[in-house]
Amino acid sequence: MTKQNCWEFQNCGREPGGKNVDERGACPAAAAARADGINGGQMGGRACWAIAGTFSGGQPCGVVASTLSTCMDCEFYRLVLREERPHTKHANQITAVLGEAIGCRNQAADSRGPRS
């Protein structure tokens, strides 16, 4: 059985080529190549709670530490925990792989990329 990535579970359409990319921008989780394979996902698709700039309830989330509690209430987050237990990679492990410290990353770049 193939494991779902967050954009598939949430049906947000913000994956590369997704239906909402033009309007809302591509999700940073779908482009996080260094997170590829974490928790069995494609790119950051099963590590979204540790990637700054992902969406939560349709709103962009900047710093990981400020949004992590929201993510812990997410059904997708709970699904990944169940499916990957006892080997789930948690936020501190994921951010170490990404080379970021929780709570120390600014949202310097717009998640939608350059505008013309």
N, C-alpha and C positions, 0 to 999 in steps of 0.2 A: 504494500500500500504506500502510495506517495504521500508524503507529509505536506500539508498546506503551508504556504507562506502567508504572512499577515495580509497582503493585498488580495489574496484569493479568499481568505476567511472573511475579511471585512468588505470585499467587493468594492473597494474604493476607486479603482480605475486609475491609480497613480503609478502603476508599474510602467516600465518603458513600453511605449506604444499603447498605453491604457487610454480608456475613453475620457478621462478627466485631466490628462497631462497638460493639454493646451490651456485649460481654464485654471487649474489649481497647481500645476507644476508636478514634476516627478518627485516621488517620495525618496528621501535620502536612504531609507532602508533598502529600497530596490536598486540603489546604485552603490551600496557599500561593499565593494569587491573584497576588502580585507576581512569582512565578516562571512564570506562565502563558506558554507558548510557548517557554521556554528548551529548547534541544535538540529542538524540535519536539514537546514534551509538553503535556499538559493539566495546569494548575496546576503543582505541582512534581514531576510524575510522571516526568520525565527529568532531574531535578536533585536527586534524593533524597539523594545523598551529601553535599550541602552544606546540608542543612536539619536543624537540631538537633531532636531528639525523634523522629526516624524510628526504625524497628525494624531490628535486625540480628540475624539468627538467632533472632527471637522476643523479643529483649530490647530495651528502650528505650535509645536512645543519646542522651546529652545534648549535650555540647559537640562541635561539628563536628571540631575538631582531634584530639580523642582517638579518634574513630571513623573518620577518613578512611582510615587504612591498612586497616581491615577492609573498607571499601567498595571499595577498589582490588582486593581479591581476589574481589569479587562478579561473577558472570557477567553480570548485568544491566548493571552499570557498564561492563564490557568491550564489551557489545553496543552501548550508546549511543556509546562511543568509536569503534567501527568504523562505525556508521551515520552519524555526524555528522562524522567526520574529513574535512577538516582544520578544520572550523568548530566543533568541540565547545567548549561553554562549560564551563570547569573551575571548581573550588570557589572560587577567589579571585574569579573573575568573577561567579559566581552570588551569593556573599555580598555583593558590592558592590551588586548589583541589589536584594538583600533588605535592604540597609542594616545588615548585621551584619558583625562582624569574626570571622574564624576564631579559635576558641579563647576568645572574649570573651563569649559568651552563656551565661548561667546558665539552667538549666531551671527557671525561676521558676513557670511554670504547668504543671499536670498536663496531659499531652497528651490525656487523656480528657475534659477539661472539668469543669465543676462537677458535684458529686454531690448528689443529693437525699437 
